Amino acid sequence: MDLWNTDTPINEITGLDIDVPGWIDQDITPADVAAIVQGGCASGAYMPAVTYYKALETMNADGDDVLEYIELTLGELPIVTGRSWAQMACTYVSTAVEIWASGVHDEIEAFEPEEAEAV
């Protein structure tokens, strides 16, 4: 699949069986995943992770899941000593989103949607 030119949300691509966690916007696209993997969330590729109020909303709603996901994949949490709660929220959400995106990138890229049958 051409990630950079696919703006259909991952959840709407028939045959692509990828779970988008609840703490990631459900309309995330393959193009978003490619941009996150290339430049990280802070590059502007995924603004909900680097916008204070959105990251705080995410952590308030799904913070336990975000932290558990990071710990299960990395074995530890990023060091956030000396940061405000909003900065911590951005760090945690960005880290989790970047881990998830890098984990699904190759699967999405290798996915070939079935061609529509000729009538």
N, C-alpha and C positions, 0 to 999 in steps of 0.2 A: 504494500500500500504506500502511496506517496503521502507521507505524513504532512509535509508542508502545505499540500494543496487539498487537505481534507478537513473541512469545517463542520462536518456532521458530528454531533455529540457522540462520544464513544458508546454510551448506553443505547443509542439508536441505530448502531451499525449491526445489521443482521449477520449472525454467525460469529461475531467477535465476542467471545465470552470473557470479558474483563470486568472485574468488580471495581467500581469506583466507590471508595469509602465515603461515608456520609459527611466527613469533614472536608471533602473536596467538592467544589461546585459540580453539580450533576450534569451540567452542559459543557464540561471540558471536552476538547476535541483532540484528535491526533496532532493537529498543528500546534495546539497549546503544549502537548507533551514534548514535541520536538523542540519547541522554543525553551521550555523549562530545562530540558537536558542540555541544550546548547549553552544557555546563559544563566541558568538558575532563576529562582523567583525574583530576586532583587534586580534582575535586568529589566523587569517590567513584564516578564513572560506570564506571571501569575500574580496579579495585583492583590487579590484577597489575602495573600500571605504576608504582604509587606505594607498593607494599609492598616494602621493601628486599630481602628475601630472594627474592621472586618476580622483581623486576627484575634482580637479580644472576644468578639462574638463567637468565633469558632472555638476558642479555648473554653469559653463559658459553657457552650453547648456540648462539646465533644472532647474536652481537654484530656480526660482520662484515656480515651481511645487514641488520641494523638500521641501522648506520652508512651503508652504501651506499645504502639506501633514502632516508635523510634527505638525503644529499649529492646524490643524483640529482634529488630533488624541490625542495630548497631551494637547492642550490648550495654549501652550507656546513653545518657542524655548529654546534649551539648552543654558546655559550661556557660552559664549566664550570670555569673557573679558580677555585681555592680551595675546591672541593667535594671531599668524600670520594668514594671509588669507588662506594659505594652510592648517594650522591646523584647522581653522574654517571649511573649506570645508570638511575635513575628518570627523569632528564631525557631521556636518549636514548630509552628505551622509550616514555615519555609522548609525546614529540615525534613519533615514528614512528607510534604508534597514532592520535594526533590527525590527522596528515596523511592516513593511510589512511582513517579514518572520514569526514573531510570530503570525500575524493575519491569515496567510494561512496555517500554519503548521498542525493544527488539521484537516482542510478540506482535505489536501493532504493525511494525514495519514489515514483518514477514507475512502478515495476513493478506490473503488474496480474496476479495469478495467474489462470490459466484456471479458469473455473467448472467444477465437477464436472458431467459430462454426466447429464442426466435419463434414468432408465431407463424 
